[in-house]
Amino acid sequence: MLAEEGPTTLQIRVGNRFTFESAQPTPSVFLVRPEAGGSHRVVEEHWETEPLAGYHDYRDVYGNVCRRATLPTGPCALRYDAVVETLSESDPVAPAAIEHFPADLPDEVLLYTLPSRYCLSDVLSGRAQELFGGLSPGWSRVQAICDWVHEQIHFSYGTSTVATTAADVLEKRVGVCRDFTHLAMTFCRALDIPTRYVFGYIPAIDVPPPDSPMDFCAWFEAYLGGGWWTFDPRNNQRRKGRVTIARGRDAADVAMVTTYGPSTLQTMEVWADDVSAAGHAAA
């Protein structure tokens, strides 16, 4: 008799809690909900605001689901909690995936070959050619870029700001996950490899638990062999249970919170836990 196969999906509990202090009613946009469709299915979700605030949801130009709300004057808290079903496999690999000549790229992919606010591929074109131009095109070259960024850039919280570009990261050799991602994306775009920025939640499955509080995570997707593939220069390993929130050209397109007025973020808490075997009652 054949042994029963293990589960093909995981259930990941994800969420976050923000607290704000606002000097006046402040229109805001939140981008924290897992993407709908693809490899994800939102099993259950809960939104809470203290005090209560009206809202509505919409999709941005990249198809990401955003929530608009107005923060009231004074203190306010927003909490999102969800259980997401996703595939149990690690990020897929495709070593034979090829790079495409720009003339062969789909029209909608060309956008992701261009410089953007944080990914200055035109500025770093010469450096990209020097480091990676002589490598064989395809999957192995994108992985070589991730290897280089992972080895050469030191991870440290509080070392970058909203103004930090890939060029700054290359010069200072330090940053957080979004900086690793921006630099690797920039090198790829400088070589005409389309890349798009992704952020979301990553639980610690089959890896040592993090030694710092959980946070949102950033990685990227490269267009190779006619499809988009996940690469993660910060962790530089295939991971299980990634839960994507949003995609864009770079982090400027997919801020988790955007406020239009005098509001200060006081605290932020993020969670991403595998609850496949433990049940999934959301608190």
Rosetta blueprint (number, residue, H / E / L):
1 M L
2 L L
3 A L
4 E L
5 E L
6 G L
7 P L
8 T L
9 T E
10 L E
11 Q E
12 I E
13 R E
14 V E
15 G E
16 N E
17 R E
18 F E
19 T E
20 F E
21 E E
22 S E
23 A L
24 Q L
25 P L
26 T E
27 P E
28 S E
29 V E
30 F E
31 L L
32 V L
33 R L
34 P L
35 E L
36 A L
37 G E
38 G L
39 S L
40 H E
41 R E
42 V E
43 V E
44 E E
45 E E
46 H E
47 W E
48 E E
49 T E
50 E E
51 P L
52 L L
53 A L
54 G L
55 Y E
56 H E
57 D E
58 Y E
59 R E
60 D L
61 V L
62 Y L
63 G L
64 N L
65 V E
66 C E
67 R E
68 R E
69 A E
70 T E
71 L E
72 P L
73 T L
74 G E
75 P E
76 C E
77 A E
78 L E
79 R E
80 Y E
81 D E
82 A E
83 V E
84 V E
85 E E
86 T E
87 L E
88 S L
89 E L
90 S E
91 D L
92 P L
93 V L
94 A L
95 P L
96 A L
97 A L
98 I L
99 E L
100 H L
101 F L
102 P H
103 A H
104 D H
105 L L
106 P L
107 D H
108 E H
109 V H
110 L H
111 L H
112 Y H
113 T H
114 L L
115 P L
116 S L
117 R L
118 Y L
119 C L
120 L L
121 S L
122 D L
123 V L
124 L L
125 S H
126 G H
127 R H
128 A H
129 Q H
130 E H
131 L H
132 F H
133 G L
134 G L
135 L L
136 S L
137 P L
138 G L
139 W H
140 S H
141 R H
142 V H
143 Q H
144 A H
145 I H
146 C H
147 D H
148 W H
149 V H
150 H H
151 E H
152 Q H
153 I L
154 H E
155 F E
156 S L
157 Y L
158 G L
159 T L
160 S L
161 T L
162 V L
163 A L
164 T L
165 T L
166 A H
167 A H
168 D H
169 V H
170 L H
171 E H
172 K H
173 R L
174 V E
175 G E
176 V L
177 C H
178 R H
179 D H
180 F H
181 T H
182 H H
183 L H
184 A H
185 M H
186 T H
187 F H
188 C H
189 R H
190 A H
191 L L
192 D L
193 I L
194 P L
195 T E
196 R E
197 Y E
198 V E
199 F E
200 G E
201 Y E
202 I L
203 P L
204 A L
205 I L
206 D L
207 V L
208 P L
209 P L
210 P L
211 D L
212 S L
213 P L
214 M L
215 D L
216 F L
217 C E
218 A E
219 W E
220 F E
221 E E
222 A E
223 Y E
224 L E
225 G L
226 G L
227 G E
228 W E
229 W E
230 T E
231 F E
232 D L
233 P L
234 R L
235 N L
236 N L
237 Q L
238 R L
239 R L
240 K E
241 G L
242 R L
243 V E
244 T E
245 I E
246 A E
247 R E
248 G E
249 R L
250 D L
251 A H
252 A H
253 D H
254 V L
255 A L
256 M L
257 V E
258 T E
259 T E
260 Y L
261 G L
262 P L
263 S E
264 T E
265 L E
266 Q E
267 T E
268 M E
269 E E
270 V E
271 W E
272 A E
273 D E
274 D E
275 V L
276 S L
277 A L
278 A L
279 G L
280 H L
281 A L
282 A L
283 A L
